[in-house]
Amino acid sequence: MLVKGWLSSQVISVDEETSMMKAYVLMKENNIRRLPVVQKGKLVGIVTDTDLKEACPSTATTLDIYEINYLLSEIKVKESMSKDVIYVKPDETVEFAAILMLENKISGLPVVNDQGNLIGVITQTDIFKALIHISGAYIGHIQLALCLEDRPGSIKEVADVIRSFGGRMVSILTSYGLADEGYRNVYIRIKPLEREKLSQMVDILEDRFTVLYTAKESLEEEKDRRFLKKSRL
């Protein structure tokens, strides 16, 4: 999946001459932690809530709140912004964007085209949405995890068993990171099955393959997680 399919094009940005006070207000009003800085549409920097804190006087200052606000209204974004901006391009993958965020410990990236123009942003939330989409978690409430030999046809053998019980697969993901040499872990999501059929299918899979786990999820349970029940304390 490419970044251009998951970015938000409704970008809140500022120019270099914007005051730090206005940047602060924009961040607070929109509940964001960073603002791209543009000049004639081109990305030239980024200002974060950390930059704002560093621009504020020390907590030991004798200035009152009005004087601090005045100073922030006088300081321009260009004086505090970072020009060393980590960015991603629209035709790069969502996975690459996730790597950039993880390795640089940031929660969002500006998206720029080949001309250096800011065309959107992609955040951790967008990455989560992409992950849920590609995994099929909203419709595939059962996940089967297996450790299979890394050879042609190994996944088909598992898929044939699932199909024989009327199972409908919505996604197949593989990983080599946690598997031994010559093996791979395979994660298959399927649509809900009758309990008896699911039990019989899992028994056969466990007899023929190495099943790491079987997980069942429910969107009803997801809704229940929104509140902490007193009875559970």
C-alpha positions as CSV (number, residue, x, y, z in Angstrom):
1,M,0.0,0.0,0.0
2,L,1.3,3.4,-0.9
3,V,1.3,6.5,1.3
4,K,-0.8,8.5,-1.2
5,G,-3.7,6.2,-0.4
6,W,-3.6,6.9,3.3
7,L,-2.4,10.4,3.8
8,S,-4.5,13.3,4.9
9,S,-4.5,16.2,2.4
10,Q,-6.1,18.5,4.9
11,V,-2.9,19.9,6.3
12,I,-2.6,22.5,8.9
13,S,0.6,24.4,8.3
14,V,2.3,27.8,8.9
15,D,4.8,30.0,7.1
16,E,8.1,31.1,8.5
17,E,6.8,34.5,9.6
18,T,4.1,33.0,11.8
19,S,4.5,33.8,15.5
20,M,5.2,31.0,18.0
21,M,2.1,32.1,19.8
22,K,-0.1,31.5,16.8
23,A,1.6,28.1,16.2
24,Y,0.9,27.2,19.8
25,V,-2.8,28.1,19.4
26,L,-3.1,26.1,16.2
27,M,-1.6,23.0,17.9
28,K,-3.9,23.3,20.9
29,E,-7.0,23.9,18.9
30,N,-6.3,21.0,16.5
31,N,-4.8,18.6,19.1
32,I,-1.6,18.2,17.1
33,R,2.1,18.2,18.2
34,R,3.8,19.4,15.0
35,L,3.2,21.9,12.2
36,P,4.9,21.8,8.8
37,V,6.4,25.1,7.8
38,V,6.0,26.1,4.1
39,Q,7.2,28.8,1.9
40,K,5.2,29.2,-1.4
41,G,3.9,25.7,-1.0
42,K,7.3,24.1,-0.4
43,L,8.2,22.4,2.8
44,V,11.1,24.3,4.5
45,G,10.9,23.1,8.1
46,I,8.8,21.8,10.9
47,V,7.9,23.2,14.3
48,T,6.9,21.0,17.2
49,D,5.5,21.4,20.7
50,T,9.0,20.7,22.0
51,D,10.3,23.7,20.0
52,L,7.5,25.8,21.7
53,K,8.6,24.7,25.1
54,E,12.2,25.5,24.4
55,A,11.2,28.9,23.1
56,C,9.4,29.7,26.4
57,P,11.4,31.3,29.2
58,S,12.6,29.0,32.1
59,T,10.1,28.2,34.8
60,A,12.4,30.2,37.1
61,T,11.7,33.4,35.2
62,T,10.3,36.4,36.9
63,L,8.2,37.3,33.9
64,D,4.4,37.1,34.3
65,I,2.1,35.3,31.8
66,Y,1.4,38.4,29.8
67,E,5.0,39.1,29.3
68,I,5.6,35.5,28.3
69,N,2.7,35.6,25.8
70,Y,4.2,38.9,24.4
71,L,7.6,37.2,23.9
72,L,6.0,34.3,22.1
73,S,4.0,36.6,19.9
74,E,7.3,38.3,18.9
75,I,9.3,35.1,18.2
76,K,8.8,33.8,14.6
77,V,8.5,30.2,13.7
78,K,11.6,30.5,11.5
79,E,13.7,31.1,14.6
80,S,12.7,27.9,16.3
81,M,11.8,25.5,13.6
82,S,13.9,22.5,12.5
83,K,15.1,22.6,8.9
84,D,16.2,18.9,9.1
85,V,12.8,17.5,8.3
86,I,12.1,13.8,8.0
87,Y,9.5,13.3,5.2
88,V,8.0,10.7,3.0
89,K,6.9,10.7,-0.7
90,P,3.4,9.8,-1.9
91,D,4.6,6.8,-4.0
92,E,6.5,5.2,-1.1
93,T,5.0,2.5,0.9
94,V,3.1,2.8,4.2
95,E,5.5,0.3,5.6
96,F,8.5,2.6,4.8
97,A,6.7,5.5,6.4
98,A,6.2,3.3,9.5
99,I,9.9,2.5,9.6
100,L,10.8,6.2,9.4
101,M,8.5,7.0,12.3
102,L,9.7,4.1,14.4
103,E,13.4,4.7,13.8
104,N,13.1,8.4,14.4
105,K,10.6,8.1,17.3
106,I,8.1,10.5,15.8
107,S,4.3,10.1,15.3
108,G,3.8,11.8,11.9
109,L,5.5,12.7,8.7
110,P,4.9,15.4,6.1
111,V,4.3,14.1,2.6
112,V,6.1,15.9,-0.2
113,N,6.1,15.4,-4.0
114,D,9.2,15.5,-6.2
115,Q,9.1,19.3,-6.4
116,G,9.3,19.6,-2.6
117,N,5.7,20.8,-2.3
118,L,3.8,19.7,0.8
119,I,0.8,17.7,-0.3
120,G,-0.3,16.0,3.0
121,V,0.7,14.3,6.2
122,I,0.6,10.7,7.4
123,T,0.3,9.8,11.1
124,Q,0.5,6.8,13.3
125,T,-3.3,6.7,13.3
126,D,-3.2,6.4,9.4
127,I,-0.7,3.6,9.8
128,F,-3.0,1.8,12.2
129,K,-5.9,2.1,9.8
130,A,-3.7,0.7,7.0
131,L,-2.7,-2.2,9.2
132,I,-6.3,-3.0,10.1
133,H,-7.3,-2.8,6.4
134,I,-4.6,-5.1,5.1
135,S,-5.1,-7.6,7.9
136,G,-8.9,-7.7,7.4
137,A,-9.4,-7.5,11.1
138,Y,-12.9,-6.0,10.8
139,I,-14.3,-8.9,8.9
140,G,-11.9,-11.7,9.7
141,H,-12.6,-12.3,13.4
142,I,-10.5,-15.5,13.6
143,Q,-6.7,-15.5,13.2
144,L,-4.7,-18.7,12.8
145,A,-1.0,-18.5,13.3
146,L,1.2,-21.4,12.0
147,C,4.9,-22.1,11.7
148,L,5.4,-23.6,8.2
149,E,8.3,-24.9,6.2
150,D,9.6,-22.2,3.8
151,R,8.8,-24.1,0.6
152,P,6.4,-23.7,-2.3
153,G,2.9,-25.0,-1.6
154,S,3.1,-25.0,2.2
155,I,0.5,-22.2,2.5
156,K,-1.7,-23.9,-0.1
157,E,-1.9,-27.0,2.0
158,V,-3.2,-25.0,4.9
159,A,-5.6,-23.1,2.7
160,D,-7.0,-26.4,1.3
161,V,-7.9,-27.5,4.8
162,I,-9.6,-24.2,5.7
163,R,-11.6,-24.3,2.4
164,S,-12.7,-27.9,3.0
165,F,-14.6,-26.6,6.1
166,G,-16.1,-23.7,4.3
167,G,-13.7,-21.2,5.7
168,R,-13.2,-17.9,3.8
169,M,-9.8,-16.3,4.1
170,V,-9.6,-12.5,4.2
171,S,-5.8,-12.1,4.6
172,I,-2.6,-14.0,4.7
173,L,0.5,-12.4,6.2
174,T,4.0,-14.0,6.6
175,S,7.0,-13.2,8.7
176,Y,10.5,-14.6,8.9
177,G,11.6,-12.6,11.9
178,L,10.6,-14.9,14.7
179,A,10.9,-18.2,12.8
180,D,13.8,-20.7,12.7
181,E,15.9,-21.1,9.6
182,G,14.0,-22.8,6.8
183,Y,10.6,-21.8,8.3
184,R,8.2,-18.9,8.3
185,N,5.3,-17.8,10.5
186,V,2.0,-17.4,8.6
187,Y,-1.0,-15.5,10.0
188,I,-4.3,-16.2,8.3
189,R,-7.5,-14.4,9.1
190,I,-10.8,-16.0,8.2
191,K,-14.4,-15.1,8.5
192,P,-16.4,-16.5,11.4
193,L,-17.1,-20.3,11.4
194,E,-19.6,-22.4,13.3
195,R,-18.0,-23.5,16.6
196,E,-18.1,-27.2,15.7
197,K,-16.5,-26.7,12.3
198,L,-13.8,-24.4,13.7
199,S,-13.0,-27.0,16.3
200,Q,-12.7,-29.8,13.8
201,M,-10.7,-27.7,11.4
202,V,-8.2,-26.6,14.1
203,D,-7.8,-30.3,15.2
204,I,-6.8,-31.3,11.7
205,L,-4.4,-28.3,11.3
206,E,-2.8,-29.1,14.6
207,D,-2.4,-32.7,13.5
208,R,-0.7,-31.8,10.2
209,F,1.1,-28.5,11.0
210,T,2.6,-26.5,13.8
211,V,-0.2,-24.2,15.0
212,L,1.1,-21.4,17.1
213,Y,-2.3,-20.2,18.2
214,T,-5.9,-19.6,17.3
215,A,-7.4,-16.3,18.3
216,K,-11.1,-15.2,18.1
217,E,-12.0,-11.5,18.4
218,S,-15.3,-9.6,18.6
219,L,-16.1,-6.1,17.7
220,E,-18.6,-6.2,20.6
221,E,-15.8,-6.7,23.0
222,E,-13.9,-3.8,21.4
223,K,-16.8,-1.6,22.3
224,D,-16.9,-2.9,25.9
225,R,-13.2,-1.9,26.3
226,R,-14.2,1.8,26.0
227,F,-15.1,2.0,29.7
228,L,-13.5,0.7,32.9
229,K,-16.2,-1.2,34.8
230,K,-16.2,-0.7,38.6
231,S,-17.0,-4.4,39.0
232,R,-13.6,-5.2,37.5
233,L,-11.5,-3.1,39.9
